[in-house]
Amino acid sequence: MKPGLPKLIATDLDGTLVRSDDTVSAYTHEVLDRVRAAGIRIVAATGRGPRLTSLTRNDIRVADFLVLAQGGWVLDLADSRYLRQARLPGKALGEALGALESVAGPLSVMFEALEHDDSPLWGDYDPTWRYPVTVESRTRAECLDGEVIKAFARSFELDVDALLDAAHRVIPPDLATVTQAGLDYVEICPSGVDKGTGLSVVSEAVGVDPADVLVFGDMPNDLPMFAWAGWRRVAVANAHPALLAVADDVTLTNDEDGVAVYLDRLLSR
């Protein structure tokens, strides 16, 4: 490995590595191949749940690990095994939703409970959902009967940042973790789950110190990863103001292949 390079690179996908048309450029794939050839491990750190594993592997083909579901599920691709599989008890999720609705009013909620490829979400189909999805109609009580991977909640009144602020006020972190990833919803995940704790599972598995990790992101769900990593924290130019405020560097937008451009320069230093 060349001196002066990180030992591990973790990147968010949607809005960061993946372009607005949901594709990853040939240039980005080629740069990532060179990063991997330089002996640097690559990790995808995404809000996507395990039901989107095939899609995720296709978007970042050279990844060694996938940190999925906002950090709750960690897949070691070399061994095809999960190092972490976190679920949120229905009782805790019900309490979190009740607390949030007490201050934000009624919420539209979809639940992610199943991990196999292309699993449906449960609940009420939300017309603002921008990705292809199958939603199996179930009552909230049915959805809360067991454990889930996470839930997506949208307010009819508040924008997503205001809803996230409200959630942080009324949902204690020991009950559930709440974040937002750039859609119209807050995501309610198990307590202790975020991209930082997900990456710490990877770093312990491979013996890499957080000080040697470079991260890329665009949204508030990337803040824990930015707080955890120490080599460099890079936001794409289209990032949320909260992330731009804590970034060490800002690269080009996702549509301009900002992550690949940054890594290309890094490798050619």
C-alpha positions in Angstrom: 0.0 0.0 0.0 1.3 3.5 -0.8 2.2 5.6 2.2 -0.2 8.4 3.1 -3.3 6.6 2.0 -6.3 5.4 4.1 -6.5 1.7 4.8 -10.3 1.6 4.4 -12.7 3.7 2.4 -16.4 3.8 3.2 -18.9 5.5 1.0 -22.6 6.1 1.0 -24.4 5.1 -2.2 -27.6 7.0 -3.1 -26.9 10.7 -3.5 -23.1 10.1 -3.1 -21.7 7.4 -5.3 -24.9 6.7 -7.2 -26.0 9.4 -9.7 -29.5 11.0 -9.8 -30.5 8.5 -12.6 -29.7 5.6 -10.2 -26.6 4.5 -12.1 -22.9 4.3 -11.2 -20.6 5.5 -14.0 -18.0 3.3 -15.7 -15.4 5.8 -14.6 -16.4 5.3 -10.9 -16.2 1.5 -11.2 -12.8 1.9 -12.8 -11.5 4.1 -10.1 -12.8 1.9 -7.4 -11.0 -1.1 -9.1 -7.8 0.9 -8.8 -8.4 1.7 -5.1 -8.9 -2.0 -4.4 -5.8 -2.9 -6.4 -3.8 -0.4 -4.2 -4.7 -2.6 -1.2 -7.4 -0.3 0.3 -10.5 -2.0 1.5 -13.8 -0.7 0.3 -17.1 -0.6 2.2 -20.6 0.5 1.1 -22.3 2.2 4.0 -26.0 2.7 3.1 -29.5 3.0 4.4 -30.6 0.3 2.0 -31.8 -2.8 3.8 -30.6 -6.3 3.1 -33.6 -6.8 0.7 -31.5 -4.6 -1.7 -28.3 -6.6 -1.4 -28.1 -7.6 -5.1 -28.7 -4.1 -6.2 -26.1 -2.8 -3.8 -23.5 -5.3 -4.9 -24.0 -4.3 -8.5 -23.6 -0.6 -7.6 -20.2 -1.2 -5.8 -18.8 -4.4 -7.2 -15.4 -4.3 -5.5 -16.8 -3.8 -2.0 -15.4 -6.1 0.8 -18.3 -5.4 3.2 -21.8 -3.9 3.0 -23.0 -1.9 5.9 -26.7 -2.0 5.3 -29.9 -0.7 7.0 -28.2 2.4 8.4 -25.6 0.2 10.1 -27.8 -2.5 11.5 -26.8 -5.2 9.1 -23.2 -5.8 8.2 -22.3 -8.3 5.5 -18.8 -9.7 4.9 -18.8 -10.4 1.2 -15.7 -12.6 1.3 -17.5 -15.2 3.6 -21.1 -14.3 2.6 -22.0 -14.0 6.3 -23.5 -11.3 8.4 -21.4 -9.9 11.2 -24.4 -7.9 12.6 -28.2 -8.4 12.2 -30.0 -5.8 14.3 -33.8 -5.8 14.7 -36.1 -3.4 16.4 -38.8 -5.0 18.7 -42.3 -4.1 17.7 -43.1 -2.8 21.2 -40.2 -0.3 21.1 -41.2 0.8 17.6 -44.8 1.3 18.6 -43.7 3.5 21.6 -41.4 5.5 19.3 -44.2 6.1 16.7 -46.6 7.0 19.5 -44.2 9.6 20.9 -43.6 11.1 17.5 -47.3 11.2 16.5 -48.0 12.9 19.8 -46.0 15.9 18.6 -46.1 15.6 14.8 -49.7 14.4 14.2 -50.6 11.3 12.1 -47.7 9.6 10.2 -47.7 7.5 7.0 -45.5 4.5 8.0 -43.9 1.7 6.0 -42.1 -1.2 7.7 -39.1 -3.1 6.5 -39.1 -6.5 8.1 -37.8 -9.1 5.6 -34.2 -9.5 4.5 -34.3 -11.7 1.4 -33.8 -10.0 -2.0 -36.6 -7.9 -3.3 -38.8 -8.5 -0.2 -41.9 -6.3 0.1 -42.3 -3.5 2.6 -45.3 -3.6 4.9 -47.9 -1.0 5.7 -49.4 1.7 3.6 -47.9 2.4 0.2 -46.6 6.0 0.1 -47.0 7.8 -3.2 -43.9 9.9 -2.5 -41.6 6.8 -2.5 -39.2 7.3 -5.4 -37.9 3.7 -6.0 -39.6 0.7 -7.4 -41.1 -1.2 -4.5 -43.8 -3.7 -3.5 -45.8 -2.8 -0.4 -47.8 -5.5 1.3 -50.9 -3.9 2.9 -50.8 -4.7 6.6 -52.3 -2.9 9.6 -49.9 -1.1 12.0 -50.8 -3.6 14.7 -49.8 -6.5 12.4 -46.6 -4.8 11.5 -45.7 -4.3 15.1 -46.4 -7.9 16.1 -42.8 -9.0 15.8 -39.4 -7.4 15.1 -38.5 -5.2 12.1 -35.3 -4.0 10.5 -36.5 -0.4 10.4 -39.5 1.8 9.7 -40.0 4.8 7.4 -42.3 7.5 8.7 -43.6 10.5 6.8 -45.5 13.5 8.2 -48.4 15.1 6.3 -47.6 18.4 8.0 -43.8 18.7 8.7 -40.9 18.6 6.3 -38.4 15.8 6.9 -35.8 18.0 8.8 -38.5 19.3 11.1 -39.8 15.8 11.6 -36.3 14.6 12.4 -35.9 17.4 15.0 -39.1 16.4 16.6 -38.1 12.7 16.7 -34.8 13.6 18.4 -36.7 15.5 21.0 -39.2 12.8 21.9 -37.7 9.5 21.1 -34.9 8.5 23.6 -31.8 7.0 21.9 -32.1 3.9 24.2 -35.5 3.2 22.6 -34.6 3.7 18.9 -32.3 5.6 16.6 -33.9 8.0 14.2 -32.3 9.5 11.1 -33.1 10.8 7.6 -31.4 9.8 4.3 -32.7 12.4 1.8 -36.2 11.1 1.1 -39.4 12.5 2.7 -39.2 10.1 5.7 -37.4 9.7 8.9 -36.1 6.2 9.4 -36.6 4.6 12.8 -33.9 1.9 13.5 -32.9 -0.2 16.5 -31.2 1.6 19.4 -27.4 1.9 18.9 -27.7 1.4 15.1 -26.0 4.0 12.8 -23.4 4.0 10.1 -20.7 4.7 12.7 -21.5 1.6 14.8 -21.9 -0.5 11.6 -18.4 0.6 10.4 -16.9 -0.2 13.8 -18.0 -3.8 13.3 -16.1 -3.8 10.0 -13.0 -2.1 11.5 -12.8 -4.6 14.4 -13.2 -7.5 12.0 -10.3 -6.4 9.8 -8.2 -4.7 12.4 -8.3 -1.1 10.9 -8.3 1.9 13.2 -11.0 4.5 12.6 -8.1 7.0 12.2 -7.2 5.2 8.9 -10.7 5.4 7.5 -11.8 7.8 4.7 -15.6 8.4 4.4 -17.9 9.9 1.8 -21.5 11.0 2.3 -24.4 13.4 1.6 -27.1 13.2 4.3 -27.7 13.4 8.0 -27.6 9.6 8.2 -23.9 10.0 7.4 -23.2 12.2 10.4 -22.4 9.3 12.8 -19.9 7.9 10.1 -18.3 11.3 9.8 -18.0 11.5 13.6 -16.4 8.0 13.7 -13.9 8.1 10.9 -10.6 10.0 11.3 -8.6 9.9 8.1 -10.8 12.3 6.1 -14.5 13.1 5.9 -15.7 14.2 2.5 -19.1 15.5 1.5 -20.3 15.7 -2.1 -21.3 19.2 -3.2 -25.0 18.3 -3.3 -24.9 17.3 0.4 -27.2 18.4 3.2 -26.1 21.5 5.0 -25.6 19.5 8.2 -23.0 17.3 6.5 -21.3 20.1 4.7 -20.8 21.8 8.1 -18.7 19.0 9.4 -16.9 17.8 6.3 -13.1 18.1 6.0 -13.4 18.4 2.2 -16.1 18.9 -0.3 -15.9 17.1 -3.7 -18.0 17.5 -6.8 -21.6 16.4 -6.9 -22.7 12.8 -7.2 -23.8 13.5 -10.8 -20.2 14.7 -11.5 -18.7 11.5 -10.0 -17.4 13.5 -7.1 -16.3 10.4 -5.1 -14.3 8.9 -8.0 -12.7 12.3 -8.9 -11.5 12.6 -5.3 -10.2 9.1 -5.2 -8.5 9.4 -8.6 -6.6 12.5 -7.3 -5.7 10.7 -4.1 -4.3 7.7 -5.9 -2.2 9.9 -8.3 -0.7 12.0 -5.5 
